[in-house]
Amino acid sequence: MAESNKVSIKVISQKGTCEAGHKVGDQWLVAEKTPEGLCIFAFSSLLPCITPLMYGGSFPWEKDPDRTAAVCPDPGNPVVFEIRRVRD
């Protein structure tokens, strides 16, 4: 398997009541394992953005191609996450 980059996930916006208790400022690091404490439903919606950053991809349409945002799948209580590649 190719060497992977670490990816940071951070809550940047939260409205309503998050059933998982996530709030602005919560942060996780993704490396070889799923991050403990991150809602599985949110993680499943973030994974398509995490994977490219882990393996050298980028988001060329973003101001910073090493960073993007994604939202959890609960439309009544949206939590917005910033996802960015961690440069060592």
RAVENGI-V486922 format. One record per pair of residues at least 24 apart in sequence whose C-alpha atoms are under 10 Angstrom apart, sorted by the first residue. I is the first residue (numbers start at 1). J is the second residue. Records with the same first field share a line. If there is no record, write none. Layout:
# RAVENGI-V486922
I=J + J
This chain:
# RAVENGI-V486922
2=54 + 55 + 56
3=54 + 55 + 56
4=31 + 32 + 51 + 52 + 53 + 54 + 55 + 56
5=30 + 31 + 32 + 50 + 51 + 52 + 53 + 54 + 55 + 56 + 85 + 86 + 87 + 88
6=30 + 31 + 32 + 50 + 53 + 54 + 55 + 84 + 85 + 86 + 87 + 88
7=31 + 49 + 50 + 51 + 52 + 53 + 54 + 66 + 67 + 83 + 84 + 85 + 86 + 87
8=50 + 53 + 67 + 81 + 82 + 83 + 84 + 85 + 86
9=35 + 38 + 43 + 46 + 50 + 67 + 68 + 69 + 70 + 81 + 82 + 83 + 84 + 85
10=69 + 80 + 81 + 82 + 83 + 84
11=69 + 70 + 71 + 79 + 80 + 81 + 82 + 83
12=69 + 71 + 79 + 80 + 81 + 82 + 83
13=71 + 78 + 79 + 80 + 81 + 82
14=71 + 72 + 77 + 78 + 79 + 80 + 81
15=75 + 76 + 77 + 78 + 79 + 80
16=75 + 76 + 77 + 78 + 79
17=76 + 77 + 78 + 79
18=72 + 74 + 76 + 77 + 78 + 79
19=74 + 77
22=79
23=79 + 80
24=79 + 80 + 81
25=81
26=81
27=81 + 82 + 83
28=83
29=83 + 84 + 85 + 86
30=54 + 83 + 85 + 86
39=72
40=72
41=72 + 73 + 74
42=70 + 71 + 72 + 73 + 74 + 78 + 79 + 80 + 81
43=71 + 72 + 73 + 81
44=72 + 73
45=70 + 71 + 72 + 73
46=70 + 71 + 72 + 73 + 80 + 81 + 82 + 83
47=83
49=82 + 83 + 84
50=83 + 84 + 85
52=85
53=83 + 84 + 85 + 86
54=84 + 85 + 86
55=85
56=85
57=85
58=84 + 85
